[in-house]
């Protein structure tokens, strides 16, 4: 996608928080409440994570980040979780989400990550279709939403 620019930004930056707020609004519309999974902005600071904003024609159109799951010495130390993957409705089905996912994977791989995991849900069929298309497979639920009846988790080795 030559018309989409994906740039890293600090998770706490105003533009990142603007995009996260849009993502949370989308989640609230789908599930009745925002994602309550605790996030600390520092978790998205390299090399333990990163946060990207996608731009088209000078406008932010999407965001996504990854953060390490485990601590050094932990069996999950080279596993990263995808968080806050979101594309504005007007830019959906144009390859933005695929480009964001590729940027996440490339960045994670460069930082020693060997596996990506994520939680999504039954009210996000387009997200589930994207992850399946990009080679992600369903895995046992984990983490914050592991017992939620509508949680669906995916993973992929890099």
N, C-alpha and C positions, 0 to 999 in steps of 0.2 A: 504494500500500500504506500505509494509514494506521496499521497496527499495527507497521510497521518504521521505526525511526529510524536514520538514517545520519549518523554524526558523524566529523569529521576527528580524527585522533590522530597523535602523533609515532610514526614507525616504530619507534623504540627504546623506546616506552612498554611497560610490562609486558603490558597487554591486547593490544597489537598483536603482541608477540612470542609471546604465548600462541596467538593465531589463526594466525600464520605457522607455528608449530610444528605445529598441526593440519593446515595446508595441506601442509607438508612430509611429514608422516606419510601423508597421502592420496597424494601423489606417489610416495613410497617403496613403498606397497602396490601401486600401478599399474605402476611401472617398475622396481622393485628398488633404487632409490636416490633420494635427495632431489635437488631442483633445485640444481645446483652453480653456476648463473649468478651471478657476483659481484654483490652488492648492498651499497651503502654507505647507512646510514640517512639521511645528509644529502641523498641524491638525492630523497627524498620530502618535503623541506621546501619549502613554497611560496616563490617562485612556480615553482620548477623541478620541482615534483612535489607529490604529496599522498598520504596514506594514510587510508583510511576503515575504520571498523568499523561493521557493521550490528547493531542490537540489537532484540530483541523481548522484551517483558515483563521488562526489566532484564537479559536474558541476551545475551551476544555470540553472533551466529549466522552472521556472515560478515565477510569483509574483502576489500579490493582497493586497489591503488594505481596511480599512474602516475608515470613519471619521464621527463624529456626525454632524447632520444636524442643530439642533436647540441649542439655548443657554439655560442655566438653567432658569426655569420658563416659557419657550416657550412650546406650545403644542407639538412641535416636538423634545423636549429635549431628548427623549429616542428612537429616530430614527437615524439610521446610514446609510450612503451611501457607497456602494461598488465602489471602484475606482481602475483603473489600473490592472484589472484582465487580465492576459496574460500567455500563455504557449507557449514555443518555438515549432515550427512545428514538430520537430522530437519526441517530447514527447506528442503530442496530441493524443487523443483517448486511453490513457493509465491510466486514472483515476486521473491525476494530478490536473486538474481543479476542480473535485469533492472534492478532498482532500483539496485543497486551500479554497474552499467555506465552507467546514465543519470547517476548522480552523478559518476562519473569523467569522462564526456564533458562534462557541464556545467562542471565545475571546469576541465578542460583548455581548453575553449573560452574561458572567462573569463580564462585566462592566456595567450592568444595561440596556443594549439596549433591546428593546422589538420588534423592527421592522427593517428590512433591506430593502432598496430601491436601485435602480440602473437605469442608462440609458445605453442602447445599441442601435444598429441600424439594419436596414434591411440588410445591407451588412455583418452582422455577424450572419448568420442563425445557426451556430453551438453554438454560445453563447446563443441565444434564446432557442435552444433545451435543452441546459444544465440547464438553469434556470427553464424552465418548468418541466424538469425531477426532479429537486431538490425541487419542491413545490412552486416555485415563480409563481405569477399570474400577468398578464398585469394590469397596473394601469394607471391613467391619467398621461400624460407627465408632468414633473415638472422641475424646475431649469433652468440651462444654455441652454439646448437644447429643452425646452418644445415646441417651435414653429417650430423646424426643421422637415421637412416633412418625413425624414427617421428615426426619433427617435422613439424608443420603450422603454417604462419604465416598470419595474417589481418591485414587492414588496412581502414580506413574513413576517408574524408574527413569532417571535421566540418562 
